[in-house]
């Protein structure tokens, strides 16, 4: 598939170069720039007439839209026409003579108090001066396009010309016009002034457009640094074939082959850098492999698109690449950059984040930060793409502010869940992996997301709870225990037990609980195990209860049931995890059985005794039969 694509690309470049002669004929039209600019000025005049019309502007909505479309079309084509402009010596001489004549006419009219001629010639001179500044800027841009245009140089030249045009547009002939009584002459001068303002405004719009797209007009960096234009000229001078630009074809094919070959060596290059990044330990081999797999796709495509950009630069040279094509390439670069950045986070970044989560113990916070970073990367890429598609990002952000209330009302649940998720993460109510019971759902926390929290129940079903719902309900967290998992049971012995036996049995059980390493003791507290910080906090709060330390034990005869005498046994195991707790509970229960047997007591079980006070002989016979 890749080979077929490369063949099609080569055919495309050959076809473009076959049209190169025709394009050069268009570029060689010395009036092409002038014609485009004049058309642009005329369109602005028509647009101005619509805006100043007494009629409703909405009536001309379609006309205005069509004029704006034509203006944008001229602005797009204009840079392609810059590199073939020529000025004849005769034209330069005619221009200087005209400028000199106007200056003389102005001086003569001023001396003779011919106010109309003075203002008229002054306006014509300003027209000429502003045109001179504008077209000199165009010719300077042409030179740097041929030399290898860079955006900073383009902006510097344009900024200088824009400042000069500001001087031209600051004019006021009201004092001189007050001395003119002829109404027709005044109307003529007013039209001339409006045309002058519109002309300078048009020049300024064109220059601002070129400045805003300076980065799209600059020559490809690699094309400029390697001097590929010199190689093109050398090949064309060595091999001359009519209607075919051999230099452009040869260099384009060389660029494609070079970058296509580079893709095969990309893995080795990345591996070299990874060795320096991760070290040579074999334990990091899996990380290196995963990193390579994630990076090969976006980097390979990035190289291919960059090579394509160089080929377009070669084709259009010495003209800048068509702004529309440059825009498309920049959009693709934005998508590939976002893809590459996300893949780096998914590979090497995930390793760093995992280590950070392991040290901090806040996996869910780190997880949320990763999701927010992904969201930011995507938003930046989308805004960049929208900007290159012609959308006004500032206006878009402002409109979001204006429509914020409507958005908030429509997405109030989403916003509530998002802020609830942030509060949950920093509230420390639960962490990933905790055993919790929320709104009647009991299970293990899988993930705290931006909108919902995922719980895996013990029957292996997955439950999703909105974060805003969790914030408004009771949360029972079984994992917030450091030492002490509760056990409360009753040992029922038969009624034939003697008081002495019961007393000894209770003492033996107390000794068992006090000496067993499986049972939480008095010393198992936050004051002893929680560090100095816990001792200071004890003055403010019950640290044992805050941190999750329980060590109480109680053993006593608790009552006389229907079929047994009950001994209450109340204690906490040291282990709080499921496996450790069950093992400790089993061990203690078995020891309790031994103590009961040792004291010659018997476990009671539910039973009923029937007592008959009187019975006659006939009833006795019936019972015996």
Secondary structure, 3 states (H helix, E strand, C coil): CHHHHHHHHHHHHHHHHHCHHHHHHHHCCCCHHHHHHHHHHHHHHHHHHHHHCCCCHHHHHHHHHHHHHHHHHHHHHHHHHHHHCCCCHHHHHHHHHHHHHHHHHHHHHHHCCCHHHHHHHHHHHHHHHHHHHHHHHHHHHHHHHHHHCCHHHHHHHHHHHHHHHHHHHCCCCHHHHCCCCCHHHHHHHHHHHHHHHHHHHHHHHHHHHHHHCHHHHCCCHHHHHCCHHHHHHHHHHHCCECCECHHHHHHHHHHHHHHHHHHHHHHHHHHHHHHHHHCCCHHHHHHHHHHHHHHHHHHHHHHHHHHHHHHHHHHHCCCCCCHHHHHHHHHHHHHHHHHHHHHHHHHHHHHHHHHHHHHHCCHHHHHHHHHHHHHHHHHHHHHHHHHHCCCCHHHHHHHHHHCHHHHHHHCHHHHHHHHHHHHHHHHCCCCCCCEEEECCEEEEEEEECCCEEEEEECCCCEEEEEHHHHHCCCEEECCCCCECEEEEEEEEECCCCCHHHHHHHHHHHHHHHHHCCCECCCCCCHHHHCCHHHHHHCCCCCHHHHHCECCCCEEEEEEECCCCEEEEEEEEECCCCHHHHHHHHHHHHHHHHHHHHHCCCCECCCCCCCCCCCCCHHHHHHHHC
